[in-house]
Amino acid sequence: MRSLDAVIPALRGSALARRRPGVHAEHEHYKWWALSTTSVGMLLATVNSGTLIIALPDLERSLHTTLLELVWVILAYMIASTVLVLTAGRLSDLFGRKRAYLIGFALFAVASLGAGFSVSGTELILWRILQGVGGALLFANSSALVTDAFPREQLGGGVLVSISWHWVFWFNVPLALAGMVWGGLVLRELAKPDSVRGLDLVGTATFVVGLTGLVLGLSRGGISGWHDGIVIGGLIAAAVLLPAFVAIERRARAPMLDLTIFRSRLFSAATAAAFINGLSRFALLFLFVFFFQGAQGDDPITAGVKLSPMAIGMLVSSPLAGIWADRRGSRTLAALGMLVGAAGLALMTTLEPHSPYWQSTLWLFIVGVGSGMFNSPNTAAMMGTVAPHRRGIAAGTRTMLQNTGAVISIAFVLAVVTAAVPKDVLFRIFSGLAKGLTDAKLAPFIHNMHTALWVLAATSVVGAVVSLLRPSHRSTVEQHAAELAREAA
């Protein structure tokens, strides 16, 4: 018989476990408990670019920022979360995904509180960088935690601005704190730590400087001119350091970007498609906030409502796309999603300052449907090909490449729409004070917007072609069966 001293602690432990919310990691419903907390993290990390874009005209008027500072309020968060997401994934593989995920919530709460009290554009940019660090930890671990919990076959803001732009940030604080507490109670650590220790600080620094140089050069070029010394220096740094980053990763003992995961044809094609998706989609929110609030003279609430059809389209199509992909694969569906998005982007080139609301609503909804068709099946296909102990770095790789595409997308669109537009007209458009401008003065901006949309549509077509390069659903299933057989042997 077991001694009384051994039985009492066991009973206490089981009673404590029963009082704790959620279920054991082995329970069939644990996957849904895990999804409840990862959804909060992804919501925070993802929407903080979109909701803040709505607030940009209000920010410019309140903080008296320059146009470049205004853009970098968005880019600072995206670059920080992009360049650090692989390091965050690596840290989670080494020290535990749950711990890294909860730290991400804490950083996000602190940075959001500070950002809301900012009194200058520079101060806000610094808080946004810290927010991006928290976002990287959330981005890197959400997909990995869900992939750990779910079987492979089942993987398939304007109102706040109207009160004050500060609430775009302060709204995050209680949500982040609630997510941290809930995640601490519900999540279980399922993955074993990676046996290969170490961090790739040289590779991380190289990528940070290279990507920052590229984005700074592109975003500043259209405003200050392409002969500007900072523009030239940034582009040269990118041309030298980004290829050097790949060379460093090939030789590093514990690389930031593990190039061996690209040996999988499915992972490589899906990751490339995710990069192109970010490149062709993300700048759309940025562009249309200034079209609605600048060219069409809408207030933040109206602009937010006008942008919502894209989110609605994604909400409608994503679950249906996930069900389809679980049964028939993601290759054709991802390609169709890209083509649907390209059609919506092309139709947007018909928009003018006095276009009726139904046109922008319909075109944005079509783009949202295409995004939903692409995103969830593509992510599930990528993560399902990776070994459990490498899912942190794989999730980080996916997010890094998709966000890199998004950052470049904004910088490129900014360079296009600001070209050959008088500075006084630009500032009135970007500050939401263009209501009195004539159609003739708005014409250069509208023409540039159409040019950018055509390029984004063409990029989306390229993404459809890349999506078709992945293996078929049947060959993927056969490969997975072979892997299970090898593990059983």
C-alpha positions in Angstrom: 0.0 0.0 0.0 1.0 3.6 -0.7 1.9 5.5 2.5 -0.4 8.3 3.7 2.4 10.9 3.1 2.4 9.9 -0.6 -1.3 9.8 -1.0 -2.2 13.2 0.5 -0.1 15.3 -1.9 -1.4 13.3 -4.8 -5.0 14.0 -3.7 -4.3 17.7 -3.3 -2.7 17.8 -6.7 -5.7 16.2 -8.4 -8.1 18.5 -6.5 -6.1 21.5 -7.7 -6.1 20.2 -11.2 -9.9 19.8 -11.1 -10.3 23.4 -10.0 -8.1 24.7 -12.8 -10.0 25.8 -16.0 -9.6 23.7 -19.1 -8.7 20.1 -19.5 -5.6 17.9 -19.6 -3.4 18.0 -22.7 -4.5 14.4 -23.5 -8.2 15.3 -23.4 -10.0 15.3 -26.7 -11.3 18.8 -26.1 -8.0 20.4 -25.2 -7.5 21.6 -28.8 -10.6 23.9 -28.4 -9.3 25.3 -25.1 -6.0 26.1 -26.7 -7.7 27.7 -29.7 -9.6 30.0 -27.3 -6.4 31.6 -26.1 -4.4 31.6 -29.3 -7.3 33.4 -31.1 -6.9 36.3 -28.6 -3.2 36.5 -29.3 -3.6 36.5 -33.1 -6.4 39.0 -32.8 -4.2 41.4 -30.9 -1.1 40.9 -33.1 -2.9 41.1 -36.4 -5.5 43.8 -36.0 -3.1 46.3 -34.4 -1.9 47.4 -37.8 -5.4 47.6 -39.4 -7.0 49.5 -36.5 -4.2 52.0 -36.3 -4.3 52.6 -40.0 -7.8 54.0 -39.5 -6.3 56.4 -36.9 -3.5 57.8 -39.0 -5.2 61.0 -40.2 -6.2 61.7 -36.6 -2.7 61.0 -35.4 -1.2 63.4 -38.0 -3.4 66.2 -36.8 -2.9 65.5 -33.0 0.8 64.9 -32.9 1.8 67.1 -35.9 3.9 64.3 -37.4 5.6 64.4 -40.7 4.3 62.2 -43.5 7.3 59.8 -43.1 6.8 59.6 -39.3 3.1 58.8 -39.9 4.0 55.9 -42.1 6.7 54.6 -39.8 4.2 54.4 -36.9 2.8 51.4 -38.9 6.1 50.2 -40.3 7.9 50.2 -36.9 5.5 47.6 -35.5 5.6 45.5 -38.6 9.4 45.5 -39.0 9.9 44.7 -35.3 7.4 41.8 -35.3 8.8 40.6 -38.7 12.5 40.6 -38.0 12.1 39.1 -34.5 9.4 36.5 -35.1 12.1 33.9 -36.1 14.1 34.6 -32.9 10.8 34.4 -31.0 10.1 31.0 -32.6 13.6 29.8 -31.8 13.2 30.9 -28.2 9.9 29.1 -27.9 11.5 25.9 -29.3 14.3 26.2 -26.6 12.4 27.3 -23.5 8.7 26.5 -24.1 5.9 27.9 -26.3 3.5 28.6 -23.4 6.1 30.8 -21.5 7.1 32.7 -24.6 3.4 33.3 -25.6 2.5 34.7 -22.1 5.5 37.0 -22.2 4.2 38.3 -25.5 0.9 39.2 -23.9 2.7 41.1 -21.1 4.9 43.1 -23.5 2.0 43.9 -25.6 0.0 45.3 -22.6 2.9 47.5 -21.4 3.7 48.8 -24.9 0.1 49.6 -25.6 -0.3 51.5 -22.4 2.8 53.6 -23.1 1.8 54.2 -26.8 -1.5 55.7 -25.7 0.3 58.3 -23.6 2.7 59.3 -26.4 3.1 63.0 -27.1 5.2 62.9 -30.3 5.6 60.8 -33.4 9.1 59.6 -32.3 7.9 58.5 -28.9 5.0 56.6 -30.5 7.3 54.8 -32.9 9.5 53.6 -30.0 6.5 52.2 -28.2 5.4 50.6 -31.4 8.8 48.8 -31.7 8.3 47.3 -28.2 4.7 46.4 -29.2 6.2 44.6 -32.2 8.5 42.5 -29.9 5.4 41.3 -28.1 3.6 40.8 -31.4 6.5 38.6 -32.6 6.1 36.3 -29.6 2.4 36.0 -30.2 2.8 35.5 -33.9 5.5 32.9 -33.6 3.6 30.7 -31.0 -0.1 30.9 -31.9 0.2 28.7 -35.0 2.6 26.3 -33.3 0.4 25.9 -30.2 -2.7 25.2 -32.3 -0.8 22.8 -34.5 0.4 20.9 -31.4 -3.2 20.7 -30.1 -5.0 19.7 -33.3 -4.7 16.5 -35.4 -3.3 17.2 -38.8 -6.5 16.4 -40.6 -8.4 19.2 -38.6 -6.0 22.1 -39.3 -8.0 23.5 -41.9 -11.7 49.9 -35.5 -13.3 53.2 -36.4 -15.4 53.7 -33.3 -12.4 53.8 -31.0 -10.8 56.5 -33.2 -13.9 58.7 -33.0 -13.4 58.8 -29.2 -9.7 59.4 -29.3 -6.7 57.8 -31.1 -5.3 56.9 -27.7 -8.0 54.3 -27.2 -6.7 52.4 -30.3 -3.8 51.4 -27.9 -5.5 51.4 -24.5 -8.1 49.0 -25.7 -5.3 46.4 -26.1 -4.3 46.5 -22.4 -7.2 44.7 -20.8 -7.4 42.3 -23.7 -3.7 41.4 -23.5 -3.9 41.0 -19.7 -7.0 38.8 -20.0 -5.2 36.7 -22.7 -2.1 36.3 -20.5 -4.1 35.1 -17.5 -6.3 32.8 -19.6 -3.4 31.3 -21.5 -1.5 30.7 -18.2 -4.5 28.7 -16.9 -5.5 26.8 -20.1 -2.4 26.1 -22.1 -0.2 23.0 -21.6 3.4 22.6 -22.8 3.2 19.8 -25.4 6.4 20.1 -27.4 9.8 19.0 -26.2 12.7 21.6 -26.1 14.9 21.6 -29.2 18.2 19.7 -28.4 20.3 22.2 -30.5 20.9 25.2 -28.3 22.0 28.8 -29.2 20.7 31.9 -30.9 21.7 33.4 -34.2 22.4 37.0 -33.2 24.6 37.8 -36.3 21.9 36.6 -38.7 19.2 38.5 -36.8 21.2 41.8 -36.8 21.9 41.4 -40.5 18.3 40.9 -41.4 17.1 43.8 -39.2 19.5 46.3 -40.9 18.9 44.9 -44.4 15.1 44.9 -44.2 15.0 48.3 -42.5 17.2 49.8 -45.2 15.0 48.4 -47.9 11.8 49.7 -46.3 13.3 53.1 -45.4 14.6 53.5 -49.0 11.3 52.6 -50.6 9.1 54.7 -48.1 11.3 57.8 -48.2 12.0 57.7 -52.0 8.6 58.9 -53.1 8.6 61.7 -50.6 12.2 63.0 -50.6 13.2 61.8 -54.1 15.2 58.9 -55.3 18.5 60.8 -55.3 18.3 61.4 -51.5 21.4 60.1 -49.7 19.4 58.1 -47.0 17.3 56.5 -49.8 20.4 55.4 -51.7 22.2 54.2 -48.6 19.1 52.2 -47.4 18.7 50.5 -50.7 22.5 49.7 -50.9 22.4 48.2 -47.4 19.5 46.0 -48.4 21.2 44.8 -51.6 24.3 43.8 -49.6 22.9 42.5 -46.3 19.8 40.6 -47.4 21.8 38.2 -49.6 24.5 38.1 -46.9 21.7 37.0 -44.4 20.9 33.9 -46.5 24.6 33.0 -46.7 25.0 33.4 -42.9 22.0 31.1 -42.3 23.4 28.4 -44.5 26.5 28.1 -42.2 25.1 28.9 -38.7 25.0 26.2 -36.1 21.6 27.3 -34.8 20.3 29.6 -37.6 17.5 32.1 -37.2 16.1 30.9 -40.5 16.5 27.1 -40.7 16.8 26.6 -44.5 16.4 22.8 -44.1 12.7 23.1 -43.6 12.5 24.4 -47.2 13.4 20.9 -48.4 9.7 20.1 -48.3 8.2 21.2 -51.6 4.9 21.8 -50.0 6.4 24.1 -47.3 8.5 26.0 -49.8 5.7 26.7 -52.2 3.2 27.6 -49.4 5.7 29.9 -47.8 6.5 31.7 -51.0 2.8 32.1 -51.6 2.3 33.5 -48.1 5.0 36.1 -48.9 3.3 37.1 -52.1 -0.1 37.2 -50.4 1.3 39.7 -47.9 2.9 41.7 -50.8 -0.4 41.9 -52.7 -2.9 42.4 -49.9 -1.7 44.3 -46.9 -1.2 47.7 -48.5 -4.9 47.7 -49.4 -6.0 48.8 -46.0 -3.3 51.5 -45.9 -4.3 52.8 -49.3 -8.0 52.8 -48.8 -8.0 54.6 -45.5 -6.5 57.6 -47.3 -8.9 57.1 -50.2 -11.9 57.1 -47.9 -10.8 59.7 -45.4 -8.8 61.8 -47.9 -10.2 61.6 -51.4 -13.8 60.9 -50.3 -13.8 63.0 -47.1 -15.2 60.3 -44.7 -14.8 60.4 -40.9 -13.0 57.5 -39.1 -16.2 55.6 -38.3 -17.5 55.8 -41.9 -14.0 54.7 -43.2 -14.0 51.8 -40.8 -17.4 50.7 -41.9 -16.4 51.0 -45.6 -13.4 48.8 -44.9 -15.4 46.1 -43.1 -16.6 44.2 -46.1 -13.1 42.8 -46.6 -13.1 41.3 -43.1 -16.6 40.0 -43.6 -15.5 38.3 -46.8 -12.7 36.6 -44.9 -15.0 35.5 -42.1 -17.4 33.9 -44.6 -14.9 32.1 -46.7 -12.3 31.0 -44.2 -14.2 28.2 -42.4 -15.6 26.9 -45.6 -12.1 26.9 -47.2 -10.8 25.0 -44.1 -13.4 22.3 -44.5 -12.7 21.9 -48.2 -8.9 21.8 -47.7 -9.1 19.1 -45.0 -10.9 16.9 -47.5 -9.4 17.7 -50.8 -6.2 19.6 -50.2 -5.2 23.3 -50.4 -3.4 23.6 -53.7 -6.2 24.4 -56.0 -8.1 26.4 -53.3 -5.1 28.6 -52.5 -4.6 29.4 -56.2 -8.3 30.2 -56.7 -8.1 32.5 -53.6 -5.3 34.4 -55.2 -7.1 34.8 -58.5 -10.3 35.9 -56.8 -8.3 38.5 -54.9 -6.6 39.6 -58.1 -10.0 40.1 -59.7 -11.2 42.3 -56.8 -8.0 44.4 -56.9 -8.4 44.9 -60.7 -12.0 46.0 -60.2 -10.9 48.6 -57.7 -9.1 50.5 -60.4 -12.6 51.7 -61.5 -13.0 53.7 -58.3 -13.0 57.5 -58.3 -13.6 60.1 -55.6 -17.3 60.2 -56.3 -17.8 56.4 -56.8 -20.9 55.0 -55.0 -20.4 53.1 -51.8 -21.7 49.8 -53.3 -18.7 49.6 -55.6 -16.0 49.7 -53.0 -18.1 47.4 -50.8 -18.4 44.8 -53.4 -14.7 44.9 -54.5 -13.4 44.8 -50.9 -15.7 41.9 -50.2 -14.4 40.0 -53.2 -10.8 40.5 -52.0 -11.8 39.3 -48.5 -13.3 36.2 -49.9 -10.1 35.5 -51.9 -8.0 36.1 -48.7 -10.1 33.7 -46.7 -9.9 31.0 -49.4 -6.1 31.3 -49.3 -5.0 32.0 -45.7 -6.3 29.2 -43.4 -5.7 26.3 -45.8 -2.3 27.6 -46.8 -1.2 28.0 -43.1 -2.6 24.6 -42.2 -0.8 22.9 -45.1 2.5 24.5 -44.1 2.4 23.7 -40.4 1.3 20.1 -41.0 4.5 19.3 -42.8 6.8 20.2 -40.0 8.1 18.0 -37.1 6.5 19.0 -33.7 9.8 20.2 -32.2 10.4 22.6 -35.2 6.9 24.1 -35.4 8.0 27.2 -33.5 10.6 28.1 -36.0 8.3 27.1 -38.9 5.5 29.3 -37.6 8.1 32.1 -37.3 9.3 31.5 -40.8 5.8 31.7 -42.2 5.0 34.9 -40.3 8.4 36.5 -41.1 8.0 36.0 -44.9 4.3 37.1 -44.9 5.0 40.2 -42.8 8.1 41.0 -44.9 5.8 41.0 -48.0 3.3 43.2 -46.1 6.1 45.7 -45.0 7.4 45.9 -48.6 3.8 46.3 -49.9 3.2 49.4 -47.8 6.6 50.9 -48.7 6.0 50.3 -52.4 2.5 51.6 -52.4 3.6 54.8 -50.6 6.4 55.3 -53.2 3.9 54.9 -56.0 1.0 57.1 -54.6 3.3 60.0 -53.6 5.1 60.2 -56.9 4.3 63.5 -58.9 1.6 64.6 -56.3 2.1 68.1 -54.9 3.2 68.1 -51.3 0.3 70.3 -50.1 -2.2 67.9 -51.7 -0.5 64.9 -50.2 -0.6 66.3 -46.7 -4.3 67.2 -47.0 -5.1 63.7 -48.2 -3.0 62.0 -45.5 -4.4 64.2 -42.7 -8.0 63.6 -43.8 -8.5 67.2 -44.8 -8.9 66.9 -48.6 -12.7 67.6 -48.7 -12.3 70.9 -50.5 -9.9 69.6 -53.1 -11.1 69.6 -56.7 -11.2 66.5 -58.8 -8.3 68.0 -60.9 -6.1 68.3 -57.8 -7.0 64.7 -56.7 -6.4 63.3 -60.1 -2.6 62.5 -59.7 -3.3 60.7 -56.4 -6.2 58.6 -58.0 -4.1 57.8 -61.0 -1.2 56.6 -58.8 -3.6 54.6 -56.7 -4.9 52.8 -59.8 -1.3 52.1 -60.9 -0.5 50.5 -57.5 -3.7 48.4 -57.6 -2.8 47.0 -61.0 0.6 46.0 -59.7 -0.9 44.4 -56.6 -3.4 42.5 -58.9 -0.6 41.2 -61.1 1.4 40.1 -58.0 -1.6 38.1 -56.8 -1.7 36.3 -60.2 1.9 35.4 -59.6 0.9 34.0 -56.2 -1.7 31.8 -57.9 1.0 30.3 -60.1 3.3 29.7 -57.1 0.5 28.0 -55.2 0.1 25.5 -58.0 3.7 24.4 -57.5 2.9 22.5 -54.3 2.3 18.8 -54.5 -1.3 17.4 -54.9 -3.4 16.4 -51.9 -3.0 12.7 -52.7 0.8 12.8 -52.7 0.8 14.8 -49.5 -1.4 12.2 -47.8 0.8 9.4 -49.1 3.9 11.2 -47.8 2.3 11.6 -44.3 1.4 7.9 -44.2 4.9 7.0 -45.1 6.2 9.2 -42.3 3.9 7.5 -39.8 5.0 4.1 -41.0 8.7 5.1 -40.5 7.9 6.4 -37.0 6.1 3.1 -36.1 9.0 1.1 -37.3 
